[in-house]
Each structure stands twice: as structure tokens, then as C-alpha cells.
Amino acid sequence: QVQLVESGGGLVQAGGSLRLSCAASGSIRSDNAMAWYRQAPGKQRELAALITSRGGTNYPASVKGRFTISRDNAKNTVSLQMNGLKPEDTAIYYCNLVEIETWRSYWGQGTQVTVSS
């Protein structure tokens, strides 16, 4: 089992920055992908950023150039630096880990990010 705990959400004005962090613990396979997803009220959960254990990253167009995902494999942590925040970035942000070998997926409890205009 893998446990994920997020931190760093909050309220920020448009144009501001926030940094989210996620710590993974438990039986973690080394070959995995970690990601941040977000879900706004009334909308489906969507990918915000993804990073593989080798450092490859993927961002949707809506956040590219504003969000940066990073990870520390030794500490089993992943972070999301969010700059130039917009009201439409308001959502609950979830940390996710997928084991490449087994395709098991784990989720954190989520952290609220609210961007005021």
C-alpha cells in the first residue's frame, strides 16, 4: 500500500503563486509516475501535471508555462510550483502515483486551491 499526503493549498489572488507538496510513503515501487490532478466544482477531474521517475514531464496547455512539477526520488516527494494563477485554476488538487509495473493507482486526500479575482 502507498499513502499520499498533500500540503500547501490555500487562497491566493490572481497572478500569485502557490507551491503544493505531496509525500508518498509505504511500499513504493521505483518505476512510477507521479502527478497532480485537479477537480473544479461541477467538472471532471483533469490532469494538471505529470512527472515520471526518470524526470519526463507532461502538462496540459492550460497550465504550460505557469506550472512546474518536480520530484525527489530519494524522499518520495513531488511538488507543483504554480505561478501566474488564474481564477480558473481554482480546484481541489490531488496527488497521484501510478506504479508502471502493476498500473496500481493511489490518490491523496486533496488540497483546496482558491484563486480570487
C-alpha positions as CSV (number, residue, x, y, z in Angstrom):
1,Q,0.0,0.0,0.0
2,V,1.0,3.6,-0.7
3,Q,-0.1,6.6,1.2
4,L,0.0,10.1,-0.3
5,V,-0.3,13.3,1.8
6,E,-0.7,16.7,0.2
7,S,0.1,20.1,1.6
8,G,0.4,23.7,0.5
9,G,-3.1,24.7,-0.8
10,G,-4.8,27.9,0.2
11,L,-6.2,31.2,-1.0
12,V,-4.3,33.5,-3.3
13,Q,-5.0,36.4,-5.5
14,A,-4.9,36.2,-9.3
15,G,-1.4,36.5,-10.5
16,G,0.0,35.0,-7.3
17,S,1.9,31.8,-6.7
18,L,1.4,28.6,-4.6
19,R,3.5,25.5,-4.1
20,L,1.9,22.2,-3.5
21,S,3.8,19.3,-2.0
22,C,3.0,15.6,-1.7
23,A,4.8,13.0,0.3
24,A,4.5,9.3,-0.5
25,S,5.0,6.5,2.0
26,G,4.6,2.8,2.1
27,S,5.7,0.1,-0.4
28,I,6.7,2.3,-3.3
29,R,8.0,0.7,-6.5
30,S,10.8,2.7,-8.0
31,D,9.3,2.8,-11.5
32,N,6.3,5.1,-11.2
33,A,4.8,8.3,-12.4
34,M,3.6,11.0,-10.0
35,A,1.1,13.6,-11.0
36,W,-1.2,16.3,-9.9
37,Y,-4.8,16.3,-10.9
38,R,-7.4,18.9,-10.2
39,Q,-11.2,19.0,-10.0
40,A,-13.2,22.1,-10.1
41,P,-16.8,22.2,-8.8
42,G,-19.1,20.6,-11.4
43,K,-16.3,19.5,-13.6
44,Q,-14.4,16.3,-14.2
45,R,-11.0,15.6,-12.6
46,E,-8.3,16.6,-15.1
47,L,-4.5,16.3,-15.2
48,A,-2.5,19.3,-14.1
49,A,1.0,17.9,-14.4
50,L,2.8,14.6,-14.5
51,I,6.4,13.5,-14.0
52,T,8.0,10.1,-14.4
53,S,10.6,8.6,-12.2
54,R,13.1,9.5,-14.9
55,G,12.1,13.1,-14.9
56,G,9.9,13.3,-18.0
57,T,7.1,15.8,-17.6
58,N,3.8,16.5,-19.2
59,Y,1.5,19.5,-18.9
60,P,-1.9,20.3,-20.5
61,A,-2.0,23.5,-22.5
62,S,-4.0,25.3,-19.8
63,V,-1.1,25.3,-17.3
64,K,2.0,25.0,-19.6
65,G,4.5,27.8,-18.8
66,R,2.9,28.6,-15.5
67,F,3.1,25.3,-13.5
68,T,6.3,23.3,-12.9
69,I,6.3,19.8,-11.4
70,S,9.3,18.3,-9.8
71,R,10.2,15.3,-7.7
72,D,12.7,14.0,-5.2
73,N,13.0,10.2,-5.7
74,A,15.1,9.8,-2.6
75,K,12.5,11.4,-0.5
76,N,9.5,10.1,-2.5
77,T,8.0,13.6,-2.8
78,V,6.5,15.6,-5.7
79,S,5.9,19.3,-5.8
80,L,3.9,21.6,-8.0
81,Q,5.0,25.2,-8.3
82,M,2.1,27.3,-9.6
83,N,2.8,30.8,-10.9
84,G,0.5,33.3,-12.6
85,L,-2.5,31.7,-11.0
86,K,-5.9,32.5,-12.5
87,P,-9.4,32.1,-11.0
88,E,-10.0,29.2,-13.4
89,D,-7.2,27.3,-11.5
90,T,-9.5,27.1,-8.5
91,A,-10.0,23.5,-7.7
92,I,-9.2,20.7,-5.3
93,Y,-5.7,19.4,-6.3
94,Y,-5.0,15.7,-5.9
95,C,-1.6,13.9,-5.8
96,N,-1.5,10.7,-7.7
97,L,1.0,7.9,-8.0
98,V,0.9,5.1,-10.6
99,E,3.1,2.1,-10.5
100,I,4.3,1.4,-14.0
101,E,4.7,-2.4,-13.5
102,T,1.3,-3.0,-11.9
103,W,-0.7,0.0,-13.0
104,R,-1.9,0.4,-9.4
105,S,-3.0,4.0,-8.8
106,Y,-3.0,5.8,-5.5
107,W,-4.6,9.1,-4.5
108,G,-4.1,11.7,-1.8
109,Q,-7.0,13.3,0.0
110,G,-6.8,16.5,-1.9
111,T,-5.9,20.1,-1.1
112,Q,-8.0,23.1,-1.9
113,V,-6.6,25.9,-4.1
114,T,-8.7,29.0,-4.4
115,V,-7.7,31.9,-6.7
116,S,-9.6,35.2,-6.2
117,S,-10.0,37.7,-9.0
